[in-house]
Amino acid sequence: MTQKTRVMIVDDDLAMAKYLATHLGRRNFEVAVAASDQEALRIFRSFDPILVLLDTTSSTDGTSGADILKRLKHIKPTVSVLVLSASKDPDQIFQASKLGADDYLSKPVDPQELDVRITRVLDNQRLFSEVTQLREQVRRQSDFTMLFGTSPKMMEVKMTIEQVADTTATVLVRGESGTGKEVVARMIHSESSRCEKPFVKVNCAAIPHELLESELFGYEPGAFTGATRQKLGKFEQANLGTIFLDEISEMHPVLQAKLLHVLQDNQFSRLGGKRDVQVDVRVLAATNKPLERAVEEGVFREDLFYRLNVITIHIPPLRERREEVPVFLEYFLRKYSEHYGKRPAMFSEYAVSRMMEYAWPGNIRELENLVKRYVIVGNEAQIIREISTHKPIISSLSAPTLPLATSAVPIPADSAPTPNGANGAPEMPSLLEIGRRAAMQAEREAIERVMAQTKWNRRQAAKILKVSYKALLNKLKAMEEQTKGTKQDA
């Protein structure tokens, strides 16, 4: 059954609102009416209309027509708004257009003219939606090419995607945050026979578990306070298509049981519903946490884990495919230069080499945000300083730049014993100097031990060592210079 186009009428003239609602109802629109701006905002959020007929002539609660138009567009920028007004003031028409109104119709409303204007607005909206979808498709294709074009490990991932895409099997995508799990899920969908159907994403960690159930499965009128109309859940919106459950490990155990029921029987009931709803949905899930441990701890259902884990795709972190870093840098530099209308210089060879050495704990997302900042700021030195200060830079062998302490106590060049003392024998340092050197060595060993424990997180190490962050940086610098001096003497 095709869902009706939802139209909301905002007009304090109840007779006019009723007339418009009757007229649109006969033309197979689903209509909601609001008599005040506050009521309009409340209904707008739950009814989620495609089109709003907004009377801007008057307001019952002191809010101007421009204000309510601005607020509706802020809540849902894609909504179409047809302004109705008894005023023919050109300035008012221009102001409404500037705030996002799609068309303007003077009162009294001619029904035939209203039909023509509504058809025009909805046709323009569909055209805009198609163009947006085409642009998104091109963008995703670029993302796919970038993600799978240069790394042997990612080519293995691509081969797995090609094998499982055109099946109905549930796929669990695993990998650290920022590695591109959503891109993989979208690629599975785009290469399947469901590619023309909806792809619906739900971030299980971003929605409180009290609301996630209604978000996934929808609700009936009267299911809870404020539920005045039926709402379709994400599973119904994804019918015949694909639903992507991101951060599945964060789903509450109560909802896990309901999700398992959907995976087994392809049906569920809305909140407050008395009958089951049948759906045909391909389920993809993603996690950046070890679900096996969550099962052992009893926070994730074992039967759901096995149901989701039919096919697993593991995305390696960026530090394990460093050869992709220069390609990503070029891609994101071009992308955000066009987006912000700027022409920053290409990264220098030194900058690229430093980024090739960097651990990238935030993976591709961190690299993308770094390039975005560079395009805006245009300061390469600041970017290099940022990755050098806040996160560890590691070599290809993942070894710290500072060498481990040796058993010998290093002797500073300015206090080394002279070849001959007064009697021709090597001169011994004083007890005070011996104590100072021993203290330096003990301090060095303590710093290196804590740095190793914290995996070179200097802020965390400073807290453990109970010194300021700046003091620790100075000590590390002194240790590095001391090590260089020792090597040069050798």
N, C-alpha and C positions, 0 to 999 in steps of 0.2 A: 504493500500500500504506500503510495507516494505521500510524503509529508507535506502538509499545506504550508504556504509561505506565510510567515507570521508578521503582522502589521500592528503597530501600537499607535493609538490616537491620543494625543495630549491636547485637551481643549476644555476650558472651564464652562463652555456653553454646552450643557448636557443634552439639549435638544439636537444641536448640530452634531455632537459626538455620536449620539444614538443613530442619527440619520446616516452618517458616514459608515458606522459599524454595520448597519443593515445592508447598505449598498455594497460594501466590500465582502460581507458574508455571503451574499448571493453570487459573488464571483469567485467563490472557493478560497478566500483568504481566511486565515485564523486571526481573529482580532481581539485585542485587549484595549481597554479604555482607561485613561487616567484623567481625573478632573483637576488635579493640582500638580505642581512641579515635584513636591516631595513624594506624592503617590507615584508619579511617573518614574522617578529614580528607583523606587522600591520594586515596581512591576518590571521595569526595564531589566533589572538584574536577574530576575527569575524567569521572565517570559522570553528574553533574549530574541528580540524581533530582528527581522531583516531590514524592515523599513519603518520609519517613524513619520507620522503626519503631525507636525508640531505647529500649534497656534501660538504665535509670538506677540499677539496684540495685547494681551492682558495676563496678569498673574494673580492668583489668589493668596500667595504667601510672600509677596514682596520681592520675588526673584524675577529678573528681567528675562525676556525670551532669549537674549544673547547668552545669558548665564546658563540656562538649562540646556541650550544647544551645545555650549562648550563642555558642559559636564557629561552629556550623553556621548559626545565624541571622544572624551577622555576615557570613559569606561570601555567603549568599543569603537575604535577608530574606523572600522570597516562598515559600520551601520550607515545606511542611506537615510537622509533626512529631507523630506519635502515640507517646506515651510508654508503655512497657511496664515494669511493676515489680511485684515480689512484695510490696512494701510498700503498705499502705493508709493511710499517715499523711496526714491532711488537710493538714498544713503542707507536706509534700513535693508534694502535688497542687497546692496554691496556688502554691508556688514555681515549679513547672514551667509553670503557666499564665501566671504573671507574666513568665517568660522567653520566652514565645512559643509554647509547646506548644499544639497545636490540640485535643488530646483525651488522655485518660488511660485505660489499660486494665490491669486487674490480672492478674497471672499466678496460676495457669496460664491460658493463653489459650484461650477457647472459639472455635473456627473460625468459627461462624456469627456470634457477636458481633463478631469481628474484621472479617468482611466488612461488617457493618452500619456499624461505626465508620469503616472505610476509605471506604465509599461516602459517608457523611455528610461526612467531611473533604474529599474530592475535590469533592463538590457545592458545599460552601462556598467552596472555592478557586476553582472555575469562576465562581461568582456574584460573588466579590470581583474576579476578573479582568475580568468583563464590566462591572461598575460602574466599575472603574479605566479601562477602555477608553472608556467613555461620557464620563467626566470628561475624559479626555485629548482626546477628540474635540471636546468643548465648548471646552476650552482652546485647541486648535489653531484652531478656528473663530474664536475671539476674536482670536488672533494674526493670522489671515488678514485679518479685518476691519480690525484696526489697521494692518496693513502696507500694505493696498491702498485704504484708504478716503478718503484726504485729498490725495494728491499726484498731479498729472497725469502725472508720470514713472512712478509706480508703477501708475497705471491702464493705461499702455501695457504694462507688464510683465504685468499681470493679463490683458489681452487676448491676449497671446502665449501665456500659460499655458492659457487656454481653448481656443485653437486647436490646441495640441499635446498636451493632456492625454490625450485618448482615442485616442492612436496608440501605436505601438510604437517610435517614433523615440527614439534616444539624445539626451539633452539635457545640455548643459554649462552650468552656472550659474556666472557669474563675478561677482566683486565683492570689495570689501575685507573684511577680517575684521570680523565683527559686524554685517553689513548685513542678514542674514536669509536666507542661502542655503538653510539647512536648512528654513526655513518655506516657501520657494518649492518645494523638492523635495517636501515633504509635501503641499502644495496640488496639485501635478501628480498625485501618487498619489491623493489623495482625490477628484479630479474625473475620474479614469480609470475604466475598466471593471474595473480590478484593485483598487478601493478596499476590497473585503472581504477581500482577500488580504494577506499580510504586507508590511510596509514595514520593511526591514532597513538600518540605518545602520552604516557602517564608516568610522572615521576613520583614514586611511592614515598620518597623521603621528603618531598616538598609539601605534601598535603597531610594535615593532622589525621590520625587514624579514625577519629570520630567522623570526619567528613569524607574519607576515602571511599567508604562503602557506597555512599550515595553518588559519589563521583564516578565510580566504576559501574554501578548497577542501576542508577537512577532511582526515582521514587514516584509514588502515587500521591494525589491530593490528600491531605490530611495525615500523611505519614508522620509528620512532626510539626511543631509550631512554625508557621511561615510557609509551609508547603501547600500553596493554594492551587498549583497546577502540576500536571504530570511533567516529569523531566526524564529525558532519555539519558542513560548512562553511557560511558565510553565504550562498553562492549556492544551496545546497540548501534552506536555511531560507527563502529568499526565493522559492522556486519558485512560479510562477504570479502572483507579486507584483512588488515593486519593490525593487531594491537601490540605495542611495545611497552613492557612494564620495566621501566628503569629503576635501579636501586631496589630490586625485589627483596633483598635481605631485610629492608626496613619495614616490610609489611607486617601488621599486627597478626598474631596467631589466630585470632577469631576470623579475620578476613582470609587467612591462608586456607581455612577449611572451605570457605565459600568458593574461592578460586579453584581449589582442587575439584569441587563439584562441577564447575564450568568446564574445566579441562576434560573431565571424564564423560560428561553427558551433553555438553554444548547447550546447556540451559541454566537459567537462574531465575530468581524472582526479584522484582524491584522492592525497595523499602515500602512497606505498607501494601504490597501487592498480594493478590489472592490466587494468582495463577503463574505458571512458569513461562518464561520468554525463551524461545528457541533462537539460537544464533549460529552462524557459521563464521568463525573467526580464527585466524592463524595467530598463535601466541608466541611472541619473542620476549625474552627476559634478559636482563643484564645485571651484573653485580660487580663491585670492586672489592668484595669481602669473601673470605673462604666459607662457603655455605656448609661444607663438611663440619667445620668447627661449630657453626651455629646450630647444626643438627645435634652434635654431641652435647652442646650446652642447653638443649631443649627449647631454643627460641625460634627454631625453624622446623616445620614438620618434615619428617623423613620421607613420607609418601609423596608430599608435594615436591621435594627435592628430586626424587627419582622421576617424577612426572615431567618436571622442567628440564632435567638433564638428559633428555633423549639424545641430543647432539650438542656438543660443547665446542665453541670457538674461542680460543684464547688469543688475545691481542697482546703481543709483547710490548713492553714499555719503550719509550723513545731511546733510552740509554742503551738498549740492546740492538738498535738499528740506527746508529749514528750517521750512516751514509745518507739518511734522508734529511738531515738537518739543513744542509745548504739548499736543497730543493724546496723545503717548506719555507725557508727564509725568503727565497725569491718569490714564491707563490703569494705569501701573505703580504710581502712588501708591495707587490703589484696590486693585490686586492684592496688594501687599505689606502694606497696612494690614490686610486680611482675613487674610493668611497669618500675620502676627506678632501679630494681635489688638491693634493700636494705632490711635490716632486722631490722627495728626499734622496740623498746620495745612496748608492748601493753600499752595502756593508763592506768594509775593508777586509783584506785577507786575514789580518790579525784578529778582527772581530769574529769572523767566521771560525777561525781556528779555536778561539776561546770558547765559542758556543759549541763546537764539536767536542770539547773536553768537559763541558758542563753536564751535570747529572740529570737535569730536567725532571725534578720530582713531580712537577705538574704536567709533564708530558706535552702533547701537542697543544693543549689549551694554554699552557703557560707560555710556550713559544709564540703562539698567536697573539696573546695579550702583550708580550714583550715587543713584538714587531709593531703592534698597534700604537703602543706608547712611543716607539721610536719615530713613527710617521708623524705623530702629533707634536712631539718635542723636538725631533731632529738632531738630537745630541747622542752620537755613538758612544762617546766616552762615559756618559751617564749610564747608558745601558750596560756597558761592560762592567762599570763599577757596581751596578746593582746586582748582577749575577755573581760578582766576585765577593760581595760583602754579605749577602743574605743567605746564600746557599753554597755548599761546598763545590769546588771545581775538582774533578777527578781526572786522572790520566786514563789512557786506554787500558791500563792494568788495574784500574780502580784503587790505586795506592795513594796515600796522602803525600803531598808535596814535601812535608817536613819529615826528615829521616827519623827512624826510631833511635832511642837513646842507646849509646854504647856503654859498656861496663866501665870504660875509662872516664875519669873526670876531666873534661876539657879545660885547658888552661888558657886564659885570655892572653893575647899576644903581648899586651902591655905589662903583664905580670909574670911572663915565663922566666924560669931561672936562667941566669947568665951561664955561659959555658964554664967559666972558672970563677970560683969565689976567691976570697983572700988567700987561701992556701992552695989554689989551683984546682980544687974539687968543685963539682957543681954546687951552686948556692941553693940551700933549702929555703922554701917559702916559710914565712912566719906561721905560727899557730893560728893567728887571726885570719891570714889569707887562706890557709887550709880549710878553716871553718866556713869562710865565705864561699869557696868553691864547692864544698860539700853541700851547702845550702842551695846553691844555684843548681847543682845536679839533682838534688832531691825535688826541687821545684819543677825542673824540666821533666823529670820522670812522672811526677804527679799530673802535670798538664797533659803530657802525651797519653797517659793512661785514661784520663777523663775524656780527652778528645776522641780517643778510639771508642770509648763506651758510648758516647753521644753521636758517633758517626760524623764527627767534625761539625756538629751544630754548636757554633761558638757562643750563642746566647745561652743555650742550655748549659754548656760547660762553665760559663761564667757564674751562673747561679749555683752550680754544684761546688765550684771552687771558692765561692763567696767573695768574688772580686767584681769590680765593675766591668762592663763589656769593653769599654775603652782600654782599661788596664790590661785585660787579657789580650786584646789586639796588639798592644805595645810589647807585651812579653813574647808573643808569638813572632812578632817582627824581629825582636832582639835575638831570639833563638835561631831564626832562619839566617840572620846576618852572621851570627856566631858560627853556625854550621858551614856557611860559605867560606868564612875566614879560615876555618880548620882545614877544609878541603884544599884551599889555595896554598896553605903552608905545607900540606902533605905533597 
